[in-house]
Amino acid sequence: MITVAIVFHSGNGHTLKQAKAVAEGVQGVDGARAQLISVEKFDDHWGDLEKAEAIIFGAPTYMGSASAEFKRFMDASSKVWYAQGWKDKIAAGFTNSASQSGDKLNTLLQFVIFAGQHSMTWINSGMLPGNNNSKGSIEDLNRLGGFIGAMAQSNFDEPADVAPPATDLRTAAKFGARVAEATIRWTDGRKAPAAQSAVSKFEAVHAT
């Protein structure tokens, strides 16, 4: 059983709804469990993050980047970064904003760089863009066309019981399942003796 931790911030409940959909996708994969962690309580969960095989980062996009609350979590992880405590864990990310674009891509790129600093392995959305041709529909999966992570859009005047729309939640669930499946393959691969011996051989050659 692998654990996928979903670390998120939600200002008004919309990104929480997206996070729960990601978790639902993770839970739908045999051999995987999801753990939702709000950044409001991140200090209580460093041990959980250390044990998890994958960490998915999620935050609303405010003013073109991740929310300040989520950035506090990122900054607080500097001790883990220094020790490379999350090295070779699987990483992924999702975000939500009121606008169709809202510069959500910038938030996902922020997460990619953050994961790279921690020497993690990033998983993309794995979905072709939807609603981009004459036969497309706003009901298409990945209707916002995100490639490096999952995107959602929530009208600013609608509460979390209405937004984000069902199609964005289906996209989030499929994304969660993809991350879980990739984590299982990655974890199984790291256990393979052949892979370990190849790494050991490379290190031995370059150490001389």
Backbone as JSON Lines, residues from 0, in Angstrom:
{"i":0,"aa":"M","n":[0.84,-1.2,0.0],"ca":[0.0,0.0,0.0],"c":[0.88,1.25,0.0]}
{"i":1,"aa":"I","n":[0.7,2.1,-1.01],"ca":[1.44,3.36,-1.05],"c":[0.53,4.49,-0.59]}
{"i":2,"aa":"T","n":[1.15,5.53,-0.05],"ca":[0.4,6.7,0.42],"c":[0.71,7.9,-0.45]}
{"i":3,"aa":"V","n":[-0.33,8.54,-0.92],"ca":[-0.21,9.79,-1.66],"c":[-0.74,10.91,-0.76]}
{"i":4,"aa":"A","n":[0.16,11.75,-0.27],"ca":[-0.24,12.89,0.55],"c":[-0.65,14.05,-0.36]}
{"i":5,"aa":"I","n":[-1.74,14.69,-0.03],"ca":[-2.24,15.83,-0.8],"c":[-2.2,17.04,0.11]}
{"i":6,"aa":"V","n":[-1.19,17.88,-0.08],"ca":[-1.0,19.07,0.76],"c":[-1.65,20.24,0.03]}
{"i":7,"aa":"F","n":[-2.6,20.89,0.68],"ca":[-3.36,21.91,-0.04],"c":[-3.73,23.08,0.86]}
{"i":8,"aa":"H","n":[-4.04,24.19,0.19],"ca":[-4.68,25.33,0.86],"c":[-5.94,25.67,0.08]}
{"i":9,"aa":"S","n":[-6.98,26.05,0.8],"ca":[-8.22,26.46,0.17],"c":[-8.77,27.67,0.91]}
{"i":10,"aa":"G","n":[-8.92,28.77,0.18],"ca":[-9.4,30.0,0.8],"c":[-10.89,30.01,1.07]}
{"i":11,"aa":"N","n":[-11.67,29.5,0.1],"ca":[-13.13,29.57,0.22],"c":[-13.82,28.24,-0.02]}
{"i":12,"aa":"G","n":[-13.04,27.17,-0.01],"ca":[-13.62,25.84,-0.16],"c":[-13.57,25.26,-1.55]}
{"i":13,"aa":"H","n":[-13.29,26.08,-2.57],"ca":[-13.27,25.58,-3.95],"c":[-12.1,24.63,-4.19]}
{"i":14,"aa":"T","n":[-10.9,25.01,-3.72],"ca":[-9.74,24.16,-3.92],"c":[-9.79,22.93,-3.02]}
{"i":15,"aa":"L","n":[-10.44,23.04,-1.88],"ca":[-10.68,21.86,-1.04],"c":[-11.51,20.84,-1.81]}
{"i":16,"aa":"K","n":[-12.52,21.31,-2.51],"ca":[-13.36,20.41,-3.3],"c":[-12.53,19.73,-4.39]}
{"i":17,"aa":"Q","n":[-11.64,20.48,-5.02],"ca":[-10.74,19.93,-6.03],"c":[-9.8,18.9,-5.38]}
{"i":18,"aa":"A","n":[-9.27,19.22,-4.21],"ca":[-8.37,18.31,-3.49],"c":[-9.07,17.0,-3.16]}
{"i":19,"aa":"K","n":[-10.32,17.08,-2.75],"ca":[-11.08,15.87,-2.41],"c":[-11.3,15.01,-3.65]}
{"i":20,"aa":"A","n":[-11.49,15.65,-4.81],"ca":[-11.64,14.91,-6.06],"c":[-10.34,14.21,-6.42]}
{"i":21,"aa":"V","n":[-9.2,14.89,-6.23],"ca":[-7.9,14.25,-6.47],"c":[-7.76,13.04,-5.55]}
{"i":22,"aa":"A","n":[-8.13,13.19,-4.28],"ca":[-8.04,12.1,-3.32],"c":[-8.94,10.93,-3.73]}
{"i":23,"aa":"E","n":[-10.12,11.23,-4.25],"ca":[-11.03,10.19,-4.71],"c":[-10.38,9.37,-5.82]}
{"i":24,"aa":"G","n":[-9.68,10.07,-6.73],"ca":[-8.99,9.37,-7.81],"c":[-7.89,8.47,-7.29]}
{"i":25,"aa":"V","n":[-7.14,8.96,-6.32],"ca":[-6.08,8.16,-5.7],"c":[-6.68,6.91,-5.06]}
{"i":26,"aa":"Q","n":[-7.74,7.09,-4.28],"ca":[-8.36,5.98,-3.56],"c":[-8.95,4.93,-4.49]}
{"i":27,"aa":"G","n":[-9.23,5.32,-5.72],"ca":[-9.8,4.38,-6.69],"c":[-8.78,3.42,-7.28]}
{"i":28,"aa":"V","n":[-7.52,3.61,-6.96],"ca":[-6.46,2.74,-7.47],"c":[-6.11,1.7,-6.41]}
{"i":29,"aa":"D","n":[-6.15,0.43,-6.79],"ca":[-5.8,-0.64,-5.86],"c":[-4.37,-0.46,-5.37]}
{"i":30,"aa":"G","n":[-4.19,-0.55,-4.07],"ca":[-2.86,-0.44,-3.5],"c":[-2.44,0.97,-3.17]}
{"i":31,"aa":"A","n":[-3.38,1.92,-3.24],"ca":[-3.06,3.31,-2.96],"c":[-4.05,3.9,-1.97]}
{"i":32,"aa":"R","n":[-3.56,4.77,-1.1],"ca":[-4.43,5.5,-0.18],"c":[-4.06,6.97,-0.25]}
{"i":33,"aa":"A","n":[-5.04,7.83,-0.04],"ca":[-4.83,9.28,-0.06],"c":[-4.88,9.84,1.35]}
{"i":34,"aa":"Q","n":[-4.06,10.85,1.6],"ca":[-4.09,11.55,2.88],"c":[-4.15,13.04,2.61]}
{"i":35,"aa":"L","n":[-5.26,13.66,2.97],"ca":[-5.43,15.1,2.78],"c":[-4.81,15.85,3.96]}
{"i":36,"aa":"I","n":[-3.96,16.83,3.64],"ca":[-3.28,17.61,4.67],"c":[-3.46,19.1,4.36]}
{"i":37,"aa":"S","n":[-4.15,19.81,5.22],"ca":[-4.31,21.24,5.03],"c":[-3.04,21.96,5.49]}
{"i":38,"aa":"V","n":[-2.6,22.96,4.73],"ca":[-1.38,23.68,5.1],"c":[-1.57,24.45,6.4]}
{"i":39,"aa":"E","n":[-2.79,24.62,6.82],"ca":[-3.04,25.29,8.09],"c":[-2.51,24.47,9.27]}
{"i":40,"aa":"K","n":[-2.29,23.16,9.03],"ca":[-1.8,22.27,10.09],"c":[-0.55,21.52,9.63]}
{"i":41,"aa":"F","n":[0.24,22.14,8.73],"ca":[1.36,21.38,8.16],"c":[2.4,21.0,9.19]}
{"i":42,"aa":"D","n":[2.54,21.8,10.26],"ca":[3.55,21.48,11.27],"c":[3.27,20.16,11.98]}
{"i":43,"aa":"D","n":[2.03,19.7,11.91],"ca":[1.67,18.44,12.55],"c":[1.9,17.24,11.65]}
{"i":44,"aa":"H","n":[2.36,17.48,10.42],"ca":[2.38,16.4,9.44],"c":[3.72,16.18,8.74]}
{"i":45,"aa":"W","n":[4.81,16.72,9.27],"ca":[6.11,16.47,8.63],"c":[6.42,14.98,8.59]}
{"i":46,"aa":"G","n":[6.05,14.27,9.65],"ca":[6.29,12.82,9.68],"c":[5.49,12.08,8.62]}
{"i":47,"aa":"D","n":[4.24,12.51,8.42],"ca":[3.41,11.9,7.39],"c":[3.98,12.13,6.0]}
{"i":48,"aa":"L","n":[4.49,13.33,5.77],"ca":[5.07,13.65,4.46],"c":[6.35,12.85,4.24]}
{"i":49,"aa":"E","n":[7.1,12.62,5.29],"ca":[8.32,11.82,5.18],"c":[7.98,10.38,4.79]}
{"i":50,"aa":"K","n":[6.89,9.85,5.31],"ca":[6.52,8.46,5.06],"c":[5.84,8.28,3.7]}
{"i":51,"aa":"A","n":[5.19,9.31,3.18],"ca":[4.43,9.18,1.94],"c":[5.35,8.91,0.76]}
{"i":52,"aa":"E","n":[4.87,8.1,-0.17],"ca":[5.63,7.82,-1.39],"c":[5.46,8.93,-2.42]}
{"i":53,"aa":"A","n":[4.38,9.69,-2.31],"ca":[4.12,10.79,-3.25],"c":[3.48,11.95,-2.5]}
{"i":54,"aa":"I","n":[3.75,13.16,-2.99],"ca":[3.13,14.36,-2.44],"c":[2.56,15.18,-3.59]}
{"i":55,"aa":"I","n":[1.28,15.46,-3.52],"ca":[0.63,16.33,-4.51],"c":[0.37,17.67,-3.85]}
{"i":56,"aa":"F","n":[0.82,18.74,-4.51],"ca":[0.67,20.09,-3.99],"c":[-0.55,20.76,-4.64]}
{"i":57,"aa":"G","n":[-1.38,21.43,-3.83],"ca":[-2.55,22.09,-4.38],"c":[-2.84,23.41,-3.7]}
{"i":58,"aa":"A","n":[-3.13,24.44,-4.49],"ca":[-3.42,25.76,-3.94],"c":[-4.21,26.57,-4.95]}
{"i":59,"aa":"P","n":[-4.99,27.52,-4.47],"ca":[-5.62,28.46,-5.4],"c":[-4.57,29.39,-5.98]}
{"i":60,"aa":"T","n":[-4.83,29.88,-7.16],"ca":[-3.95,30.88,-7.76],"c":[-4.48,32.26,-7.4]}
{"i":61,"aa":"Y","n":[-3.72,32.98,-6.6],"ca":[-4.06,34.35,-6.22],"c":[-3.02,35.29,-6.81]}
{"i":62,"aa":"M","n":[-3.47,36.27,-7.55],"ca":[-2.57,37.28,-8.11],"c":[-1.4,36.64,-8.87]}
{"i":63,"aa":"G","n":[-1.71,35.56,-9.59],"ca":[-0.73,34.96,-10.49],"c":[0.25,33.98,-9.86]}
{"i":64,"aa":"S","n":[0.01,33.57,-8.62],"ca":[0.9,32.59,-8.0],"c":[0.16,31.86,-6.89]}
{"i":65,"aa":"A","n":[0.82,30.88,-6.28],"ca":[0.19,30.13,-5.19],"c":[-0.13,31.07,-4.03]}
{"i":66,"aa":"S","n":[-1.16,30.76,-3.31],"ca":[-1.59,31.58,-2.18],"c":[-0.48,31.74,-1.14]}
{"i":67,"aa":"A","n":[-0.53,32.82,-0.39],"ca":[0.49,33.09,0.62],"c":[0.54,31.99,1.66]}
{"i":68,"aa":"E","n":[-0.62,31.44,2.01],"ca":[-0.67,30.36,3.0],"c":[0.11,29.15,2.51]}
{"i":69,"aa":"F","n":[-0.03,28.83,1.23],"ca":[0.72,27.69,0.7],"c":[2.2,28.01,0.61]}
{"i":70,"aa":"K","n":[2.52,29.25,0.27],"ca":[3.93,29.65,0.19],"c":[4.61,29.54,1.55]}
{"i":71,"aa":"R","n":[3.89,29.76,2.62],"ca":[4.46,29.59,3.96],"c":[4.88,28.14,4.19]}
{"i":72,"aa":"F","n":[4.05,27.22,3.71],"ca":[4.42,25.81,3.8],"c":[5.68,25.53,2.99]}
{"i":73,"aa":"M","n":[5.74,26.08,1.78],"ca":[6.92,25.87,0.93],"c":[8.18,26.38,1.63]}
{"i":74,"aa":"D","n":[8.1,27.57,2.19],"ca":[9.26,28.14,2.87],"c":[9.64,27.33,4.1]}
{"i":75,"aa":"A","n":[8.63,26.81,4.8],"ca":[8.9,26.05,6.01],"c":[9.56,24.71,5.73]}
{"i":76,"aa":"S","n":[9.5,24.26,4.47],"ca":[10.1,22.97,4.11],"c":[11.6,23.07,3.89]}
{"i":77,"aa":"S","n":[12.21,24.21,4.17],"ca":[13.64,24.4,3.87],"c":[14.53,23.42,4.62]}
{"i":78,"aa":"K","n":[14.15,23.03,5.83],"ca":[14.95,22.05,6.57],"c":[14.9,20.69,5.9]}
{"i":79,"aa":"V","n":[13.72,20.32,5.39],"ca":[13.6,19.08,4.63],"c":[14.43,19.17,3.36]}
{"i":80,"aa":"W","n":[14.37,20.32,2.7],"ca":[15.15,20.53,1.47],"c":[16.64,20.37,1.73]}
{"i":81,"aa":"Y","n":[17.12,20.96,2.81],"ca":[18.55,20.9,3.11],"c":[19.02,19.46,3.3]}
{"i":82,"aa":"A","n":[18.18,18.65,3.9],"ca":[18.51,17.23,4.13],"c":[18.1,16.35,2.95]}
{"i":83,"aa":"Q","n":[17.44,16.96,1.94],"ca":[16.91,16.22,0.79],"c":[16.02,15.06,1.25]}
{"i":84,"aa":"G","n":[15.16,15.36,2.2],"ca":[14.3,14.35,2.79],"c":[13.21,13.83,1.87]}
{"i":85,"aa":"W","n":[12.87,14.58,0.83],"ca":[11.84,14.12,-0.1],"c":[12.44,13.65,-1.43]}
{"i":86,"aa":"K","n":[13.73,13.47,-1.46],"ca":[14.4,13.08,-2.71],"c":[13.81,11.78,-3.25]}
{"i":87,"aa":"D","n":[13.51,11.8,-4.54],"ca":[12.98,10.66,-5.29],"c":[11.55,10.29,-4.93]}
{"i":88,"aa":"K","n":[10.86,11.12,-4.16],"ca":[9.42,10.95,-4.02],"c":[8.74,11.44,-5.3]}
{"i":89,"aa":"I","n":[7.55,10.94,-5.57],"ca":[6.75,11.43,-6.69],"c":[6.09,12.75,-6.27]}
{"i":90,"aa":"A","n":[6.02,13.69,-7.21],"ca":[5.38,14.99,-6.96],"c":[4.42,15.32,-8.1]}
{"i":91,"aa":"A","n":[3.4,16.09,-7.78],"ca":[2.44,16.57,-8.78],"c":[1.72,17.77,-8.18]}
{"i":92,"aa":"G","n":[0.9,18.44,-9.0],"ca":[0.24,19.63,-8.49],"c":[-1.06,19.98,-9.2]}
{"i":93,"aa":"F","n":[-1.89,20.75,-8.5],"ca":[-3.16,21.22,-9.07],"c":[-3.46,22.61,-8.52]}
{"i":94,"aa":"T","n":[-4.3,23.34,-9.25],"ca":[-4.65,24.7,-8.82],"c":[-6.0,25.09,-9.36]}
{"i":95,"aa":"N","n":[-6.57,26.14,-8.78],"ca":[-7.9,26.62,-9.11],"c":[-7.89,28.14,-9.08]}
{"i":96,"aa":"S","n":[-8.64,28.76,-9.97],"ca":[-8.81,30.22,-9.92],"c":[-10.16,30.58,-10.5]}
{"i":97,"aa":"A","n":[-10.56,31.83,-10.33],"ca":[-11.86,32.26,-10.84],"c":[-11.86,32.44,-12.34]}
{"i":98,"aa":"S","n":[-10.74,32.89,-12.89],"ca":[-10.66,33.13,-14.33],"c":[-10.31,31.87,-15.09]}
{"i":99,"aa":"Q","n":[-10.67,31.82,-16.36],"ca":[-10.36,30.66,-17.18],"c":[-8.85,30.39,-17.19]}
{"i":100,"aa":"S","n":[-8.09,31.44,-17.37],"ca":[-6.63,31.31,-17.29],"c":[-6.2,31.67,-15.88]}
{"i":101,"aa":"G","n":[-6.31,32.93,-15.54],"ca":[-5.94,33.36,-14.19],"c":[-4.47,33.17,-13.9]}
{"i":102,"aa":"D","n":[-3.66,32.89,-14.96],"ca":[-2.24,32.6,-14.79],"c":[-2.01,31.38,-13.89]}
{"i":103,"aa":"K","n":[-2.92,30.41,-14.0],"ca":[-2.77,29.17,-13.23],"c":[-1.47,28.44,-13.59]}
{"i":104,"aa":"L","n":[-1.06,28.56,-14.85],"ca":[0.18,27.88,-15.26],"c":[1.35,28.32,-14.4]}
{"i":105,"aa":"N","n":[1.37,29.59,-14.02],"ca":[2.48,30.08,-13.2],"c":[2.54,29.38,-11.85]}
{"i":106,"aa":"T","n":[1.38,29.09,-11.27],"ca":[1.34,28.37,-10.0],"c":[1.86,26.96,-10.16]}
{"i":107,"aa":"L","n":[1.45,26.28,-11.24],"ca":[1.95,24.93,-11.47],"c":[3.45,24.92,-11.71]}
{"i":108,"aa":"L","n":[3.94,25.9,-12.44],"ca":[5.4,26.0,-12.64],"c":[6.11,26.24,-11.31]}
{"i":109,"aa":"Q","n":[5.49,27.03,-10.45],"ca":[6.03,27.26,-9.11],"c":[6.17,25.93,-8.36]}
{"i":110,"aa":"F","n":[5.17,25.07,-8.5],"ca":[5.21,23.76,-7.86],"c":[6.29,22.86,-8.48]}
{"i":111,"aa":"V","n":[6.43,22.93,-9.81],"ca":[7.44,22.12,-10.49],"c":[8.84,22.49,-9.98]}
{"i":112,"aa":"I","n":[9.11,23.79,-9.89],"ca":[10.42,24.23,-9.4],"c":[10.62,23.8,-7.95]}
{"i":113,"aa":"F","n":[9.58,23.94,-7.16],"ca":[9.64,23.53,-5.75],"c":[9.97,22.04,-5.64]}
{"i":114,"aa":"A","n":[9.3,21.23,-6.44],"ca":[9.57,19.79,-6.44],"c":[10.99,19.5,-6.91]}
{"i":115,"aa":"G","n":[11.45,20.24,-7.91],"ca":[12.82,20.06,-8.39],"c":[13.85,20.38,-7.33]}
{"i":116,"aa":"Q","n":[13.58,21.42,-6.56],"ca":[14.5,21.77,-5.48],"c":[14.6,20.64,-4.45]}
{"i":117,"aa":"H","n":[13.5,19.93,-4.28],"ca":[13.48,18.8,-3.34],"c":[13.92,17.49,-4.0]}
{"i":118,"aa":"S","n":[14.36,17.57,-5.26],"ca":[14.82,16.38,-6.01],"c":[13.72,15.34,-6.15]}
{"i":119,"aa":"M","n":[12.5,15.8,-6.32],"ca":[11.37,14.91,-6.52],"c":[11.15,14.66,-8.0]}
{"i":120,"aa":"T","n":[10.34,13.67,-8.33],"ca":[10.04,13.31,-9.72],"c":[8.62,13.72,-10.05]}
{"i":121,"aa":"W","n":[8.48,14.63,-11.04],"ca":[7.2,15.25,-11.34],"c":[6.36,14.41,-12.29]}
{"i":122,"aa":"I","n":[5.05,14.32,-12.01],"ca":[4.09,13.64,-12.88],"c":[3.15,14.68,-13.5]}
{"i":123,"aa":"N","n":[3.04,14.65,-14.82],"ca":[2.16,15.61,-15.5],"c":[0.72,15.11,-15.56]}
{"i":124,"aa":"S","n":[-0.13,15.86,-16.24],"ca":[-1.56,15.53,-16.24],"c":[-1.87,14.27,-17.04]}
{"i":125,"aa":"G","n":[-1.1,14.02,-18.09],"ca":[-1.34,12.84,-18.91],"c":[-2.62,12.89,-19.71]}
{"i":126,"aa":"M","n":[-3.18,14.09,-19.9],"ca":[-4.44,14.25,-20.62],"c":[-4.29,15.24,-21.78]}
{"i":127,"aa":"L","n":[-4.86,14.88,-22.92],"ca":[-4.94,15.84,-24.0],"c":[-5.92,16.95,-23.62]}
{"i":128,"aa":"P","n":[-5.76,18.15,-24.17],"ca":[-6.69,19.24,-23.84],"c":[-8.07,18.98,-24.43]}
{"i":129,"aa":"G","n":[-9.1,19.4,-23.7],"ca":[-10.46,19.28,-24.19],"c":[-11.02,20.62,-24.61]}
{"i":130,"aa":"N","n":[-12.2,20.59,-25.2],"ca":[-12.94,21.81,-25.58],"c":[-12.1,22.76,-26.43]}
{"i":131,"aa":"N","n":[-11.34,22.19,-27.38],"ca":[-10.48,23.04,-28.22],"c":[-10.77,22.86,-29.71]}
{"i":132,"aa":"N","n":[-11.95,22.35,-30.02],"ca":[-12.34,22.25,-31.43],"c":[-13.84,22.4,-31.54]}
{"i":133,"aa":"S","n":[-14.35,22.43,-32.77],"ca":[-15.77,22.72,-32.99],"c":[-16.7,21.65,-32.41]}
{"i":134,"aa":"K","n":[-16.17,20.46,-32.17],"ca":[-16.98,19.38,-31.6],"c":[-16.76,19.24,-30.09]}
{"i":135,"aa":"G","n":[-15.95,20.13,-29.55],"ca":[-15.64,20.07,-28.12],"c":[-16.77,20.6,-27.26]}
{"i":136,"aa":"S","n":[-16.6,20.44,-25.97],"ca":[-17.64,20.86,-25.02],"c":[-16.98,21.26,-23.71]}
{"i":137,"aa":"I","n":[-17.64,22.13,-22.96],"ca":[-17.13,22.5,-21.64],"c":[-17.2,21.31,-20.68]}
{"i":138,"aa":"E","n":[-17.86,20.23,-21.11],"ca":[-17.92,19.01,-20.3],"c":[-16.73,18.1,-20.55]}
{"i":139,"aa":"D","n":[-15.85,18.48,-21.47],"ca":[-14.67,17.66,-21.76],"c":[-13.73,17.61,-20.57]}
{"i":140,"aa":"L","n":[-13.08,16.46,-20.38],"ca":[-12.0,16.4,-19.4],"c":[-10.89,17.34,-19.82]}
{"i":141,"aa":"N","n":[-10.22,17.91,-18.85],"ca":[-9.11,18.84,-19.1],"c":[-9.53,19.97,-20.05]}
{"i":142,"aa":"R","n":[-10.7,20.51,-19.79],"ca":[-11.25,21.57,-20.65],"c":[-10.39,22.83,-20.63]}
{"i":143,"aa":"L","n":[-9.58,23.0,-19.59],"ca":[-8.73,24.19,-19.48],"c":[-7.35,23.96,-20.08]}
{"i":144,"aa":"G","n":[-7.09,22.75,-20.55],"ca":[-5.86,22.48,-21.3],"c":[-4.59,22.49,-20.47]}
{"i":145,"aa":"G","n":[-4.63,21.95,-19.26],"ca":[-3.42,21.89,-18.44],"c":[-2.6,20.65,-18.78]}
{"i":146,"aa":"F","n":[-1.3,20.83,-18.97],"ca":[-0.42,19.71,-19.28],"c":[0.43,19.27,-18.1]}
{"i":147,"aa":"I","n":[0.92,20.21,-17.3],"ca":[1.85,19.82,-16.23],"c":[1.14,19.54,-14.91]}
{"i":148,"aa":"G","n":[-0.16,19.81,-14.86],"ca":[-0.94,19.54,-13.65],"c":[-2.41,19.72,-13.92]}
{"i":149,"aa":"A","n":[-3.22,19.54,-12.9],"ca":[-4.67,19.66,-13.04],"c":[-5.13,21.09,-12.73]}
{"i":150,"aa":"M","n":[-6.0,21.6,-13.59],"ca":[-6.54,22.95,-13.42],"c":[-8.05,22.9,-13.2]}
{"i":151,"aa":"A","n":[-8.54,23.84,-12.41],"ca":[-9.98,24.0,-12.22],"c":[-10.31,25.48,-12.23]}
{"i":152,"aa":"Q","n":[-11.57,25.8,-12.52],"ca":[-12.02,27.18,-12.56],"c":[-13.31,27.3,-11.79]}
{"i":153,"aa":"S","n":[-13.37,28.28,-10.89],"ca":[-14.56,28.48,-10.05],"c":[-15.0,29.93,-10.15]}
{"i":154,"aa":"N","n":[-16.21,30.16,-10.62],"ca":[-16.72,31.53,-10.69],"c":[-16.67,32.17,-9.3]}
{"i":155,"aa":"F","n":[-16.18,33.4,-9.24],"ca":[-15.95,34.02,-7.93],"c":[-17.23,34.3,-7.17]}
{"i":156,"aa":"D","n":[-18.37,34.34,-7.88],"ca":[-19.64,34.63,-7.2],"c":[-20.45,33.38,-6.91]}
{"i":157,"aa":"E","n":[-19.82,32.2,-7.04],"ca":[-20.51,30.95,-6.75],"c":[-19.83,30.24,-5.58]}
{"i":158,"aa":"P","n":[-20.6,29.69,-4.65],"ca":[-20.02,29.0,-3.49],"c":[-19.44,27.65,-3.87]}
{"i":159,"aa":"A","n":[-18.74,27.03,-2.92],"ca":[-18.04,25.78,-3.19],"c":[-18.99,24.61,-3.43]}
{"i":160,"aa":"D","n":[-20.26,24.73,-3.08],"ca":[-21.18,23.63,-3.38],"c":[-21.64,23.67,-4.83]}
{"i":161,"aa":"V","n":[-21.22,24.72,-5.56],"ca":[-21.58,24.85,-6.97],"c":[-20.33,24.77,-7.86]}
{"i":162,"aa":"A","n":[-19.27,25.37,-7.42],"ca":[-18.04,25.44,-8.21],"c":[-16.88,24.82,-7.44]}
{"i":163,"aa":"P","n":[-15.88,24.28,-8.14],"ca":[-15.73,24.17,-9.59],"c":[-16.71,23.17,-10.2]}
{"i":164,"aa":"P","n":[-16.92,23.26,-11.51],"ca":[-17.9,22.4,-12.16],"c":[-17.48,20.93,-12.15]}
{"i":165,"aa":"A","n":[-18.45,20.07,-12.4],"ca":[-18.22,18.62,-12.33],"c":[-17.11,18.16,-13.25]}
{"i":166,"aa":"T","n":[-16.99,18.76,-14.42],"ca":[-15.96,18.32,-15.36],"c":[-14.55,18.56,-14.81]}
{"i":167,"aa":"D","n":[-14.36,19.66,-14.09],"ca":[-13.05,19.92,-13.48],"c":[-12.76,18.94,-12.35]}
{"i":168,"aa":"L","n":[-13.81,18.5,-11.66],"ca":[-13.64,17.52,-10.59],"c":[-13.34,16.14,-11.18]}
{"i":169,"aa":"R","n":[-13.95,15.81,-12.3],"ca":[-13.63,14.55,-12.98],"c":[-12.18,14.56,-13.47]}
{"i":170,"aa":"T","n":[-11.77,15.72,-13.95],"ca":[-10.38,15.88,-14.38],"c":[-9.43,15.68,-13.2]}
{"i":171,"aa":"A","n":[-9.79,16.25,-12.06],"ca":[-8.96,16.12,-10.86],"c":[-8.89,14.67,-10.41]}
{"i":172,"aa":"A","n":[-10.0,13.95,-10.47],"ca":[-10.02,12.55,-10.05],"c":[-9.15,11.69,-10.97]}
{"i":173,"aa":"K","n":[-9.25,11.93,-12.27],"ca":[-8.41,11.18,-13.21],"c":[-6.94,11.48,-12.97]}
{"i":174,"aa":"F","n":[-6.65,12.72,-12.67],"ca":[-5.27,13.13,-12.37],"c":[-4.77,12.42,-11.11]}
{"i":175,"aa":"G","n":[-5.59,12.36,-10.08],"ca":[-5.2,11.66,-8.86],"c":[-4.89,10.2,-9.11]}
{"i":176,"aa":"A","n":[-5.72,9.56,-9.94],"ca":[-5.49,8.16,-10.28],"c":[-4.18,7.99,-11.03]}
{"i":177,"aa":"R","n":[-3.89,8.92,-11.93],"ca":[-2.63,8.84,-12.69],"c":[-1.43,8.93,-11.76]}
{"i":178,"aa":"V","n":[-1.48,9.84,-10.81],"ca":[-0.36,10.0,-9.88],"c":[-0.19,8.73,-9.04]}
{"i":179,"aa":"A","n":[-1.3,8.16,-8.58],"ca":[-1.23,6.93,-7.78],"c":[-0.63,5.79,-8.59]}
{"i":180,"aa":"E","n":[-1.07,5.63,-9.83],"ca":[-0.56,4.56,-10.67],"c":[0.93,4.74,-10.95]}
{"i":181,"aa":"A","n":[1.32,5.98,-11.22],"ca":[2.74,6.26,-11.48],"c":[3.58,6.0,-10.24]}
{"i":182,"aa":"T","n":[3.03,6.32,-9.08],"ca":[3.75,6.1,-7.82],"c":[3.98,4.62,-7.56]}
{"i":183,"aa":"I","n":[2.96,3.81,-7.84],"ca":[3.1,2.36,-7.67],"c":[4.17,1.81,-8.6]}
{"i":184,"aa":"R","n":[4.17,2.25,-9.87],"ca":[5.2,1.78,-10.82],"c":[6.58,2.22,-10.36]}
{"i":185,"aa":"W","n":[6.69,3.48,-9.92],"ca":[7.98,4.03,-9.48],"c":[8.49,3.28,-8.25]}
{"i":186,"aa":"T","n":[7.61,3.04,-7.31],"ca":[7.99,2.35,-6.08],"c":[8.42,0.91,-6.36]}
{"i":187,"aa":"D","n":[7.66,0.21,-7.21],"ca":[8.02,-1.16,-7.57],"c":[9.35,-1.2,-8.32]}
{"i":188,"aa":"G","n":[9.56,-0.24,-9.21],"ca":[10.79,-0.19,-9.98],"c":[12.02,0.03,-9.12]}
{"i":189,"aa":"R","n":[11.87,0.85,-8.1],"ca":[13.01,1.13,-7.21],"c":[13.39,-0.09,-6.39]}
{"i":190,"aa":"K","n":[12.45,-1.04,-6.25],"ca":[12.73,-2.25,-5.48],"c":[13.43,-3.31,-6.33]}
{"i":191,"aa":"A","n":[13.44,-3.13,-7.64],"ca":[13.99,-4.15,-8.54],"c":[15.49,-4.26,-8.36]}
{"i":192,"aa":"P","n":[16.02,-5.48,-8.16],"ca":[17.47,-5.67,-7.98],"c":[18.28,-5.19,-9.17]}
{"i":193,"aa":"A","n":[17.76,-5.38,-10.4],"ca":[18.51,-4.97,-11.58],"c":[18.72,-3.47,-11.59]}
{"i":194,"aa":"A","n":[17.7,-2.72,-11.23],"ca":[17.83,-1.27,-11.21],"c":[18.83,-0.84,-10.15]}
{"i":195,"aa":"Q","n":[18.81,-1.49,-9.01],"ca":[19.74,-1.14,-7.95],"c":[21.18,-1.44,-8.34]}
{"i":196,"aa":"S","n":[21.4,-2.6,-8.98],"ca":[22.77,-2.95,-9.37],"c":[23.3,-2.02,-10.44]}
{"i":197,"aa":"A","n":[22.41,-1.57,-11.34],"ca":[22.84,-0.65,-12.39],"c":[23.29,0.68,-11.79]}
{"i":198,"aa":"V","n":[22.55,1.17,-10.82],"ca":[22.93,2.41,-10.15],"c":[24.24,2.22,-9.41]}
{"i":199,"aa":"S","n":[24.38,1.1,-8.71],"ca":[25.61,0.83,-7.97],"c":[26.81,0.75,-8.9]}
{"i":200,"aa":"K","n":[26.61,0.13,-10.07],"ca":[27.7,0.01,-11.04],"c":[28.12,1.38,-11.54]}
{"i":201,"aa":"F","n":[27.15,2.23,-11.85],"ca":[27.44,3.58,-12.32],"c":[28.22,4.36,-11.28]}
{"i":202,"aa":"E","n":[27.77,4.28,-10.02],"ca":[28.45,5.0,-8.95],"c":[29.86,4.48,-8.74]}
{"i":203,"aa":"A","n":[30.03,3.18,-8.88],"ca":[31.36,2.59,-8.68],"c":[32.33,3.05,-9.77]}
{"i":204,"aa":"V","n":[31.85,3.1,-11.01],"ca":[32.7,3.51,-12.14],"c":[33.15,4.95,-11.97]}
{"i":205,"aa":"H","n":[32.22,5.82,-11.58],"ca":[32.51,7.25,-11.5],"c":[33.21,7.64,-10.18]}
{"i":206,"aa":"A","n":[33.28,6.69,-9.29],"ca":[33.98,6.98,-8.04],"c":[35.48,6.74,-8.16]}
{"i":207,"aa":"T","n":[35.88,6.03,-9.21],"ca":[37.31,5.73,-9.38],"c":[38.0,6.75,-10.26]}
